[in-house]
Every structure is written in structure tokens, then in C-alpha cells.
Amino acid sequence: MSRRDLPRALRVVMPEEEAGVISKAAQEFIKEGVRRGRKAVWKETTLGTEAKILLLLLSQKFGSVPERIEKRVRSASLGQLEAWLDRFVEARTMEDVFS
């Protein structure tokens, strides 16, 4: 059953309670949308922060960060960024971080 079919089905099965049930369903849909939105924003914020931190650390330790490396870092997954940050600690060269 789709979301569009719900009001029609409720009118048939429970005509007196249709508005209340639809209101509760709408509240649940809204809550789910808000939850998903928060999760997406948190992930994007975390990803952006990790990328910025890695780029800052790279530039402080090794100097200018090549554009190809910066693009690679900015498009990386959170897991990849975490792996690179772990490698950064013992890296002697920028290449060591990404190898």
C-alpha cells in the first residue's frame, strides 16, 4: 500500500478515525524525514571536518598539498579519511599517507 492509498483505505475501514490516524501517520513520516535529514547532515559535517583536518595536517607537516591530493581527500569516504589520518601519524612523506 502506498502513502496515497492510506487515506482511501482508512475512509473505508475507519471513517470516524480517518483524520486522527492520518495525522499520526503524517507525524511519523515527518519524524522519519527529520531523523534521516539529521543523519545526512551529521555525516556530511563529519566528512567535511575530517577532510579539512587531514588537509591542514598535511600542509603543516609536508608543505603545499597538490591539487590532485586535495581533490582525492575532499571526495573520500569517512572510512578512507580515518585510515589516512591513522597513517599520517607515522608518515615520513605525503605519499606514505596515501599508499
Secondary structure, DSSP 8 states (H G I E B T S, - for coil): --TTHHHHHHHHH-GGGHHHHHHHHHHHHHHHHHHHHHHHHHHHHHHHHHHHHHHHHHHHHHSS--HHHHHHHHT--HHHHHHHHHHHTT-SSHHHHH-
